[in-house]
Amino acid sequence: MIRIARLCAGAFIAAALSVSPTHAQTYPDKPIRLIVSIAPGSVTDVIVRAAAKEIEPKLGQPFVIENRGGAAGILGGQACAQSAGDGYTLCVIYHSTMSYNPVQFDKLPYNADELVPVTRLFFLTEGLFVNAELPAKTVAELRTLAQGKPDGLNFATLGNASFPDLFRVWLNNQWNTKIVGVPYKGGGPAAQALSANEVQMTRFGVGNFRGAMEAGKVRMLAIAADQRSKQFPDVPTLKEAGLNYPGQGWWGLAAPKGTPQAIVDKVNAAFVSVFGDPKFGEFLEKQLVVPAPTSPAEFAKFLKEDRKAAEDLVKIANEPRKEYKPQ
């Protein structure tokens, strides 16, 4: 019986291997589910939907976009990990999903190391924002204000221990304050909350706040970049403002465990062709992000380096590891 079982198992594996190349050649032959780990309307969501329109003709099938925002990308990571690795689920993930959550949480409902890297997509240009009614026009004035009322300011985050929340914790340690974190499902909702003065400050991708800044409801005090932005030349960099915070946000594409390499390569080629296109790059520049597509191997190498940077940053922020508890 054991011998028969082994022969059957061997035959099953051989059959599966023989089918894979054909599957890859005909892929895709139905719509592709695209999980986006952020709320609708956020700058990443806007970018992904624009990219999807460009990529659909290349693959010959439409994308069905499913937003899974909140919980520092954990909900999106969980949905990705629980999906079949057949190429018909792709996952837009980011620094929290792959680098920060694994070093900050125990009992995550997904294993970031089992998700299959497809390509990095872009780096975020982030800013430190305050509500326009707040009497602080510089980082120095914000620090004085925060220290004068240690627990009197609310800070929009993506959830406990998310990348924006880690910056809040780091800031509290640096300034000896107790700025309070308030979770939202994406940069779009955070921008709305800041505009309405539900929260008084935050750090997110700049593209989320352009409309609020133009309406005079939000003020950017500093920008997270190596040099000042051409679009905001009067806004100092975080370093110029005295905040030497080393973390940098990024977004990329992954697939569930078991996705065939041939399909990964085909999807990679389609996304890289769009994110590497100069015309699409002009659109990305307007969204204040920096295109940074890679091969699967390059993305995998980057993820290892980014995980190490996350570990170092968590130590600097003095943020203890905690157990993940679904809300």
SEVOVO-826913 format. One record per residue: residue in one letter; y, z, x of N, C-alpha, C, O in turn. Coordinates in steps of 0.02 Angstrom, whole numbers, plus 32768, in hexadecimal, padded with zeros to 4 digits. Atoms other than C-alpha are relative to their C-alpha. Layout:
// residues N
aYZXYZXYZXYZX
...
//
This chain:
// residues 327
m7FC480008029800080008000803F8000802B806F7FDD801D
i7FC67FFC7FD38076802D808E800C7FBC802080457FA58026
r7FFA80417FDF804F7F8880E4801E7FCC7FD080487FA47FE4
i7FE6802F803280707F278043804A800C7FF480717FDD7FED
a7FBA7FEF800B81137F848028802B7FE7803980637FCE802F
r7FD980187FC6814A7F5A80D980077FB47FFE803C7F99800E
l7FFD80498003811E7EA380C180327FEA7FCB80577FBA7FD5
c7FD180118035817F7E9F801D8048800D801580757FE68007
a7FBD7FEF7FE882147EF5806D80177FCC803380517FB78032
g7FEE80327FCF820F7E7A80FD80117FBE7FE080407F9C7FF4
a7FF3803E802482067DE88086804380027FDD80687FD07FDB
f7FC07FF88023829A7E2D8024803B7FF88030806B7FD68021
i7FCB80057FCE83047E3F80C180087FB9801880407FA0801F
a7FFD80467FE882D67D9180FD80207FD47FCB80487FA77FDC
a7FE28028803683037D498053804A800B7FFC80717FDC7FF2
a7FB97FF0800483A97DA4805280267FDE8038805D7FC3802E
l7FDF80207FC683D37D63810080047FB57FF780357F96800B
s80008049800983A37CB380D080337FEA7FCB804B7FB27FCE
v7FD18011803584147CB9803680488006801880747FE17FFF
s7FBB7FF17FEC84AF7CFC809180287FC3801580617FBC7FFE
p7FD780397FEC84E67C5A80E680147FD37FC6804D7FBC7FC2
t7FF1802A803A84DA7BF88043803680227FD5806480017FBD
h7FCF7FDA802685397C817FE980457FF9801E80777FF27FFB
a7FC080057FDD85C17C78806C801E7FBA7FF9805B7FB37FF3
q7FE88045800685CC7BBA805E801E7FF37FBB80507FD07FB5
t7FE9800C804485E37BBD7FA1803680327FEA805580297FB6
y7FCF7FCC801186547C577FA280477FE5800680567FC08036
p800F7FDC803E86B87C727F3B7FF47FD07FC680127F9A7FC3
d800C802A803A86767C2C7E99801280257FBF7FFD80117F88
k7FE67FDC803A86C97CAB7E25803D802880168048802E8052
p7FC47FDA7FED876A7D137E207FF1803B802D7FBB8059802A
i80087FC97FCF87857D967EA7802C803B7FEA806780347FDE
r7FDC7FC1801087B67E497E7E80258018803E8007801D8074
l7FD87FE97FC788437E857EEE801D80457FF0804C804A7FC9
i7FE97FBC800B885B7F427EF1803C800D802D803980038069
v7FC37FF27FDB890C7F727F25800F804B7FFA801A80657FC3
s7FFB7FB68000892180297F58804780197FF9805D8045801E
i7FBB7FEC800B89D2803A7F1680137FEC7FB87FF27FC27F9A
a7FEC800E80458A2D80377E6F801F7FBB7FF8803A7FA08028
p7FDE8040800D8A6A7F957E1E804B8006800C8069803A7FFC
g7FB880007FF58B1B7F667E50801580188044804E800D8058
s7FEF7FEB7FBC8B147FB47EFD80037FC3802D7FE77F8F801D
v7FF5803B7FD58B447F437F8D7FBE7FE180167FB97FA48019
t8041801C7FEC8A8E7F317FC57FE17FDA7FC67FC47FA57FD1
d801A8023803B8A5A7F027F1480227FBD7FF780017F8B7FE8
v7FDB803E80068AE37E7F7F0E7FE87FCD80347FDF7F928025
i8016802C7FCA8AAC7E387FB67FB97FE67FF37FAC7FAA7FFB
v80458014800C89F37E357F887FFC7FCD7FC87FD67F9D7FCD
r8002803080378A137DDC7EE4801C7FBC801580037F888000
a7FE5803F7FE68A7E7D597F3D7FCD7FDE802E7FC47FA1802B
a8032801C7FD389F87D437FC27FC57FE47FD97FAA7FAF7FEA
a80398016802889707D347F3E800B7FBA7FE47FDD7F917FE3
k7FF18042801B89C77C9D7EF17FF87FC980357FE57F918025
e800780307FC989C77C487F9C7FB77FF880157FA37FC2802A
i804580017FE689127C757FC47FCF7FE47FCD7F9C7FC77FE0
e802E8018803488C17C4A7F1D7FED7FB680087FB27FA68002
p801480477FF788CA7B8C7F3B7FD37FF6803D7FA97FC9803D
k802880077FC3887D7BA47FE87FB880147FF37F8A7FF78010
l80447FE9800F87E67C027FA27FE37FE07FC17FA77FE17FB7
g80178023803C87DE7BA47EFE7FEE802D7FC67FCF80177F96
q800D7FD1803687D47C407E92803C802F7FF9805E803C802A
p7FC97FD2800988537CB67E457FEF804780167FB5805A8019
f80087FB97FF3886E7D6B7E76800F80277FC0803D80157F9B
v7FF37FD2803788637DF37DF38018804180227FEF8066803E
i7FE37FC77FDB88D87E7A7E367FFA80407FD8800B80437F9D
e800C7FBF801F88AD7F2E7E10802480358029801080448062
n7FDA7FCD7FDD892C7FB37E427FDF80457FF97FD2805C7FC2
r801D7FBD7FFF88E1805B7E75802D802C802C801B803E8064
g7FD17FD97FDA897980BE7EAE7FF4804B7FFA7FCE80617FCE
g80047FB88003898881787ED17FCE801E80307FA37FFB804B
a802F7FD87FD7892E82007F347FFB7FE580477FC47FE28063
a7FFE80157FBA896381BC7FDE7FCE7FC8800F7FB07FC68045
g802D80397FF588FB811E7FC97FB680117FF57F8C7FE67FFE
i80467FEB8008885C81827FA47FE07FDE7FC57FA67FCA7FC8
l801C8020803B884581387EF77FED7FB7800E7FB97F9F7FF8
g800E80457FED884F80887F3D7FC57FFC802F7F9A7FD08028
g80377FFF7FD287DA80B27FCC7FBE800E7FDE7F8B7FF07FEF
q803C7FEF8026875D80FF7F547FE87FC47FD77FAC7FB47FD7
a8012803A8028876180677EE17FE37FC9802C7FB47FA68018
c801980327FD187477FF67F777FB9801080177F8D7FE68016
a80417FEB7FE686B5805A7FBC7FC87FFC7FCC7F8E7FF27FDD
q803280008035865D805E7F147FF27FBA7FE57FCA7FB27FB6
s800A8044801786657FA27EFE7FCA7FDD80297FBA7FF18061
a803480267FDE85DF7F257F2C801D7FD8803A80547FBD8036
g7FEB80267FC585EC7ED37FD77FEA7FB77FFB7FC67F9F8026
d80158046800B85D87E237F93803A7FCE800980317F937FFD
g7FC7802C7FF586857DDF7FBD802D7FF97FC380627FDB7FC7
y7FD88008803C86C57DEC7F0B802A803E7FF0804780437FBA
t7FCF7FCA800187237E8D7F298020800480457FFD800B8078
l7FDA7FF87FC387AB7E947FAE803180397FF4804480467FBB
c7FDA7FC2800888177F2C7FD0803D8000802E80377FFA806B
v7FC37FFA7FD988CC7F398007800A804A800F801680737FE3
i80007FBA7FEA88CF7FDA806D8039800A8032805A7FDA8047
y7FC97FF37FD2894A803180E07FF1803C802C7FBA8057802C
h80097FCC7FCD896580B581657FE180407FE57FB7805E8007
s801E7FC2801C893C814880F27FB67FF67FF27F8D80218002
t8046800D8012889A80F880B47FD18004803B7F9D80248038
m802E800A7FC8885180D2815E800A8031803A7FDA8041805D
s7FF27FD97FC488A6814281DE800F804A7FF37FF580758015
y7FE87FBB800A88F781DE81947FD280297FD37FC580637FE2
n802C7FD9802C8885821181057FC2801B80247FB080558019
p803C7FE77FE087E9821C8173800C803B80307FDE8061803E
v7FF37FC97FD1883F829581EC8022803B7FDD802E806E7FFC
q7FDF7FCB8023889282FD81657FD780207FC87FE480587FB4
f80267FE8803A8810831080DB7FB5800780107F997FDE8034
d80497FFB8004875E834E80CA7FEB7FEA7FBA80127FEF7F8A
k801C8014804086EF830C803E80267FC87FDF80317FC97FA2
l7FE2803B801E8748826780277FCB7FDA7FD77F917FDB7FE9
p80308025802986F681FC7F9E7FF17FBA801B7FD47F917FF8
y8011803F7FDF86E9816A80187FFD800C804B801A803C8064
n80047FFD7FB786C0814D80CF80277FC5801C80127F8C8018
a7FD580357FE7874C80EC81217FDD7FD580357FEB7F9A803B
d802380247FCA86D980BC81B27FCD7FCE7FE57FB57FA3800A
e8030802F801D8665805F813980227FC47FE080027F927FD2
l7FDC8039801A86ED7FEE80F480047FCB8036800C7FDB8071
v800380377FCF86EA7F43814780467FE5800D80667FCC7FDE
p7FBC801B7FF1878D7F1281A180017FB47FF97FD57F918013
v7FF88049800887C87E64816F803C7FE8802880357FBC8053
t7FC480117FD9887B7E5781B1803780337FF3803E804D7FBC
r7FC17FDD800C89187EBA81CC80307FCD7FE2802C7F927FF3
l7FD2802E802189A27E6E816180478006801980657FD5802D
f7FBA7FF87FEA8A4B7EB9818E800F804980117FEC80777FFC
f7FE47FBE7FF28AAB7F4D81D3803A800C7FD080607FDF7FC0
l7FC87FEC802A8B247FAB8163803E8010802A8038802C8060
t7FC17FE67FE58BDB7FC3818E801580367FCF802880287F96
e7FF47FC8802D8BF9807081478045801E800B806380168040
g7FBE7FE17FFB8C9880D081247FFE80477FE57FD280597FBE
l7FF67FBC801B8CCF8183810480387FFB7FCD80717FEA7FDE
f7FD2800A80378D258183805B801380427FDE7FEC80717FDD
v7FEB7FC780288D8A81FF7FF580217FE57FC180397FAC7FBF
n7FDB8011803C8DD281FD7F46804A7FFC8012806480258038
a7FBA800C7FEE8E8581BC7F4E802E803B7FEE80648042800B
e7FD77FC780128EC7825B7EFB7FF9803A8031801F806A802F
l800A7FCA7FD08E8482C77F8780397FFE803480477FC98050
p7FC880007FD08F1582FE7FF97FE97FFF80487FF6802C806F
a801880087FBC8EC282BE809780017FB580107FDB7F8F7FF2
k7FFA80477FEE8EF4821980E87FE27FF180447FE27FB78059
t802280097FC08E9B8234818E7FC3802E80017FBD805B7FD8
v803B7FD57FF98DF6828081C68015804780147FF880777FFD
a7FE87FBE7FEB8E57830E8218801A80277FC4800D80637FBE
e7FE77FDE803C8EAD833681737FC680127FD17FC880477FB0
l803A7FF180298E05832D81187FDC803E801C7FC680697FF6
r80207FC67FE08DBC83A88194802680407FEF800880737FDD
t7FD77FC5800F8E4C8421817A7FF880157FB77FF280507FA7
l80087FF380478E3B841180BD7FBC801F7FF27FB6804F7FCD
a80447FE7800A8D7E842C80C37FF78047801A7FD5806F7FFC
q80067FBD7FE28D8E84C48133802880347FD88018806F7FD9
g7FD87FD380298E12850E80C07FDD80147FC07FEA804A7FA5
k80287FF2803C8D9B8505802B7FB97FE9800D7FA47FB57FF6
p804180147FE48CED8502807B7FCE7FE27FCE7FA97FB47FE0
d802F801A80308C8A84E37FDB80247FDE7FC680097FD97F8E
g7FD7801D80368D13848C7F787FFD7FB57FFB801E7F987FCF
l8004804980018CE683D77F9D7FB97FE97FF17F898005800B
n8041801E800F8C57836F7F557FF97FBD8024802A7F99802C
f800F803A7FD68C0582E37FB87FC87FD77FDF7F927FF27FD2
a8033802A80208BA682507F687FCA7FEE80337FD97FD8806B
t803880107FD58AF882367FB37FCE7FD47FDA7FDB7FC27FA0
l8037802280228A5881D77F8B7FC780317FF27F8E801C7FE6
g80337FCE800B89FB827A7F757FF9802E803C801480208071
n800B7FCF7FCB89C5830F7FDC7FE17FE0803E7FAE7FBF8039
a801880187FBF89AD82E1809580057FB480077FE97F988037
s7FF480487FF789E2822B807880317FF68039804E80268053
f7FD5800E7FC78A4881D480FE804880187FF4806580388021
p7FBD7FE3800C8AF181FC80AB7FFF804C8000802E806C8017
d80057FB780028AB582AE808F7FF9801E8046801380548054
l80077FE97FBA8A8482C081468044800280228052802F804A
f7FBC80007FE58B35829081758027803C7FE6804C805B800C
r7FDE7FC6801D8B76831680FD7FEA804180248013806B8034
v80197FC47FDE8B058399814E801C8004804780318039805E
w7FE580027FBC8B3B836181FB804A8013800080618038802C
l7FB97FF180058BF2836A81C5800B804B7FF4803880698012
n7FFA7FB9800C8BDB841A81817FF38029803F8014805B804C
n800F7FDD7FC18B8E8450822780397FF88032804980268057
q7FC9800D7FD18C1C83FF8288803F80267FEC8063803F8017
w7FC17FE580198CA78444821B7FFB80487FE7802D80687FD7
n800B7FBC801B8C5984EA81E5801880047FB7803D80327FA4
t7FED800480468C6F84BA812E7FC080017FD47F8880047FEE
k80388001802F8C0184B78091800C7FCA7FCC80067FD67F90
i7FF78039802D8C25840C80477FBF7FF57FD97F897FF47FF6
v803A8002802D8BB083F77FB27FE97FB97FF480117F8D7FE5
g801D8042800D8B3B83627F9F7FF07FF57FB77FD580217F96
v800F801280468B2D83097EF67FDB7FBD80027FF67F8C801C
p8028803D7FF98AA282857EE480127FC97FCE80217FD77F94
y7FF8803B802A8ABA81D47E9F7FCB7FCD80147FAA7FD58048
k803680307FF48A45813E7E9680147FC4802B7FEB7F988037
g7FEB80387FD68AAD80C87F0180498004800F806E802F7FF6
g7FBB80027FED8B52809B7F4E802F7FF07FC6806780097FC3
g7FD78011803A8B92804F7EAC800F803D7FD5804A804B7FC7
p7FF37FC280258B7B80EF7E4680298033802780518057800A
a7FD97FD17FD78BC081557ED880497FEC8001807580177FFE
a7FBA801780018C5C80E87EDC802280107FBD805C80237FBC
q7FE57FEF80418C7481017E21800F804A7FFB8043805E7FE0
a7FF67FB780038C6081BD7E34803C8015802A806280418016
l7FC77FF07FD58CDD81C37EC380417FEA7FDF8073800E7FE3
s7FC4801980238D59815B7E608015802F7FC8805080397FBB
a7FF37FD380388D4981D37DCE800D80488016801880747FEC
n7FF57FBD7FE48D5E826A7E417FC980317FED7FD3806E7FEC
e803A7FD580098CB282AC7E147FEB801E80427FD580578046
v80087FEA7FBB8C9D82B97ECF80407FEE802580657FC28010
q7FC2800B7FDD8D2882BE7F4F7FF87FD8804180297FC1805D
m800A80247FC18CD8826B7FE67FB87FE680057F8C7FFD7FE1
t804380197FF48C438208802480017FD1803C80367FC08057
r800880347FCD8C01819080A87FCB7FCF7FE87F917FE27FDE
f802C803580188BB480EB806F80167FBE801F80487FBA8043
g7FED80437FEC8BB68031809380447FED7FE280507FF97FA7
v7FBB800D80158C6A7FF4808880037FD17FC4802F7FD87F99
g7FFF803180368C407F6480137FFD801F7FBB801780027F8B
n80047FDE80418C1A7FDF7F86804580167FE6804E801E7FAA
f7FC17FDF80128CCE80207F88803C7FD1800180757FE77FF7
r7FC7802E7FFB8D377F837F9B802A7FFF7FC0806780057FC3
g7FDC800280408D647F7A7EE2802780407FF38060803E7FDC
a7FDF7FC0800B8D8D80337EDA803C8009802F806E8026801B
m7FC77FFC7FD18DFC80257F7580397FD37FE880737FE77FEA
e7FCD802E80188E567F8E7F2D8023801B7FC2805E800C7FB6
a7FE27FE2803C8E737FF07E8C8027803F80118045805E7FE4
g7FDB7FC57FEB8EBF807E7EF07FE080427FEC800180767FEB
k80227FC380168E3C80FC7EB77FDB8023803A7FCB805E8035
v80277FE67FC78DE581147F5F80237FEE804180407FB88047
r7FE2800C7FBE8E23812380127FCA800480367FA180338035
m802F7FFE7FC88DBD80FA80AF80248020803C805880078052
l7FE17FDC7FC88DE48174813C7FE77FE88044800B7FED8076
a801C80177FC08D70812C81C27FC77FD07FF17FAA7FD17FBB
i8035803280098CF380A081DB7FCC800980377FDD80158071
a80377FF77FD08C4980AD82307FF17FBD80227FC77F97800A
a8009803E7FDB8C53801F82AD8016800B8048803A803A8057
d7FED7FFA7FB98C6780028367804A7FF2800A8069800C8038
q7FB980107FFC8D147FBB834A801D7FF87FBA7FF77FF07F89
r7FE0800480418D927FB082BD7FF07FBD7FDD7FE87F8A7FFD
s800F803B80278D6F7F368231803E7FD37FFB80767FEB7FF4
k7FC9802F80088DD97E988228801C80037FB980577FF57FAD
q7FEA7FFB80458DE07EB4816C802780407FF2804D80447FC2
f7FDE7FBF80088E1E7F6881818019801880438003804B805C
p7FEA7FF17FBB8E7C7F6A82278023804480088026805E8040
d7FDD7FC07FFB8EDB800A81FD7FD2803C7FF97FE780768000
v80307FC980098E3D807081DF7FDD800D80437FBE7FE0805E
p80207FF17FBF8DFF80C9827D7FB480037FFA7F9A800D7FC3
t80487FF67FFF8D4980CD82AF7FF1804B7FFD801D8074800A
l80137FB980028CEA81708299800C80218044802480598048
k7FF77FE57FBC8CEF818783568049800D800E805B8041802B
e7FB87FF67FF78DAB816F835A8019803C7FD98048805E7FEE
a7FEC7FC7802A8DB881F182D07FE0804180167FEB80757FF6
g801D7FC37FE58D54826D83377FBB80127FE57FA5804B7FED
l80427FF3801B8CAB825C82E07FCD7FD580257FC57F998016
n803080267FD78C258228835D7FBA80047FE07F8C80217FFC
y803F7FFF80258B9B821082DD7FD77FC280147FF07F8B800E
p802580397FE48B0F81A283257FDA7FD47FD07FC47F9E7FE3
g802B8025802E8AB481668289801F7FBF7FE8805C7FBB7FE0
q7FE98040801A8AC080B2824B7FD17FE97FC87F947FEB7FD0
g8028801680398A86806F81A37FE97FB88005800D7F8E8021
w801A804480008A1A7FD4818E7FD47FF77FC27FBF80287FA3
w802E8012803689B27F7A810A7FD07FCB80187FE17FA18042
g803280307FEB89137F17811C7FCE7FF27FC87FD680087F90
l803380148030887A7ECF80C57FBC8015801A7FAB800B8054
a80447FEC7FEF87CA7F1780C37FD17FE97FC87FE77FCF7F95
a80338012803287287EF780657FCC80377FFD7FC5805E802C
p80357FCD8005869B7F6680267FC97FF680347FBF7FBF804E
k803880017FD186097F9180977FCD7FCB7FEB7FBD7FC47FB0
g80338032800D858A7F0480A5801A7FBB7FF47FF37F8C7FEC
t7FE48043800A86027E73808D7FED7FD3803B7FFB7FE58074
p8017802B7FC985B87DE280F380397FEA802E80707FDD8017
q7FCD80127FCF86157DB68192801D7FBB7FF380587FAF7FFD
a7FE88044800D861F7CFF8162803680007FC980667FD97FCD
i7FCE7FFB8035867F7D2F80C4803E8023801A8076800E800B
v7FC77FDE7FE186ED7DA98125802A7FCE802880677FCE8023
d7FDC80317FD7871A7D1C819C80257FCD7FD5805C7FB87FE5
k7FE18031802C873F7CA3810E803E801D7FDF80727FFC7FDA
v7FC77FDF801E87B17D2080B78037800C8033807280038025
n7FD07FF47FCA88037D4D815C802A7FC1800D80677FC48014
a7FDD803F7FF1882E7C96817D80347FF07FCB806B7FD87FDA
a7FD2800F8036887F7C8480D2803D802D8002807680157FFA
f7FC87FD17FFF88EA7D2180E0802B7FF6803F80687FF8803B
v7FDB80097FC2891A7D038196802C7FC17FFD80637FC08017
s7FDA803E800589527C51816E8040800B7FD880747FEC7FE8
v7FC57FF3802989CB7C9380EA802F80318023806B80248026
f7FD57FCE7FE18A0B7D2E8145801A7FE98044804A8006805F
g7FE7801D7FC28A207CC781E3802D7FC57FF680477FA98026
d7FD6803A800F8A807C3D818B804A80128004805F80447FE5
p7FB97FF07FF98B3A7C3981BB802680057FBE8052802F7FB6
k7FDD7FFE80408B717C1481097FF180417FDB801E80607FBF
f80117FC180218B127CA980C3801E803A8028802F806E800C
g7FE07FCD7FD68B567D0B81578048800D7FEC806080467FF1
e7FBB7FF780188C067CED81148002802C7FC2802E80567FBB
f80067FD5803B8BD17D3B806F7FF280488015800F80777FF9
l80107FBD7FE88B877DCF80CD803C802280208047805E8018
e7FC47FE47FE18C277DE681308030801B7FCB8050804E7FD5
k7FD57FE980368C877DF5808C7FE680417FE2800C80697FC7
q801F7FC280198C0C7E7E805A8003803780357FEB806F802A
l7FF97FD07FC88C337ED581007FBD801980197FB480558024
v803E7FF17FDE8B837ECF81447FF57FCD803780147F988038
v800D802B7FC68B3F7E8281E47FB97FE57FFC7F8A800C8001
p8044801B80048AAA7E0A81D47FD9800E80407FF480098077
a80297FEF7FC58A1B7E3C82487FB77FF27FF47F8D801F7FFD
p8046800F800E89797DE182187FD6800080407FEE7FF08076
t802E7FFB7FC788E17DF782897FBC7FE27FED7FB07FD37FB2
s8046800F800D882C7DC3829A7FDE80407FEA7FFA80767FF3
p80247FC3801287AA7E3D82557FF4802E803C7FFB806B8037
a800D7FD87FC4877F7E768306804080228018803E805C802C
e7FC07FE27FEA88367E928333801580387FD18030806B7FE6
f7FEF7FCC803088507EF482937FD5803F800B7FEE80778007
a802D7FC77FF287B87F6182B980178027803D80158065803D
k7FE77FDE7FC487FD7F878366804080267FF08049805E8007
f7FC17FE0801488A87FAE831C7FF280407FD9801480737FE2
l80107FC6802A88598026829E7FEA803C802B7FFB8075801C
k80157FCA7FD38808808A832A803C802080228040805D8028
e7FC47FE77FDF88AE80998384802D80267FD0804A80597FE1
d7FD57FE08032890B80C682E47FE280437FEA800880717FDC
r80207FC08010888B814E82BA8011803580348020806E8024
k7FEF7FD17FCA88AB819D8364804A80157FFA805A80508003
a7FB97FEF80088968819483468009802F7FC58033805C7FC7
a7FFD7FD3803A894D81E6829C7FEC80468012800B80777FFD
e80177FBE7FE988ED827582EC8037802380278044805F801C
d7FCA7FE27FD7897B82918368803B80157FD48058804A7FDF
l7FC77FF1802A8A00828B82E17FF2803C7FD3801F80657FC7
v80127FC7802A89A48306827180058041802880198074800D
k7FF97FC57FD5899E837E830380498012800A805B804D8008
i7FB87FF57FF68A5883698322801E801F7FC18048804D7FC5
a7FE67FE780408A7B838882697FE480457FEF7FFB80667FC1
n801F7FBF800C8A0C842382727FE580057FB97FED80387F97
e801A8004804489B783EE81D27FB5800F80007F8F7FE8801C
p80477FEE7FFF890F844781B67FD67FD17FD57FED7FB67FA3
r802F80288026887783E6817A7FF080237FBE7FED80617FBC
k800C7FE280418851840180C17FCA7FDA7FDB7FB97FA17FED
e80338020802A87CD83D9803F80217FD67FCA804F7FED7FA8
y7FE4802B803587F383487FCC7FE580177FBD7FA8801E7FB4
k80127FED804387F3837D7F1780217FCF7FCF805E7FCE7FCA
p7FE3802F8030880982F57E92802C80237FCE801D805A7FB6
q7FD27FE48031889C83147E1E7FE77FF67FB98007800B7F89
//
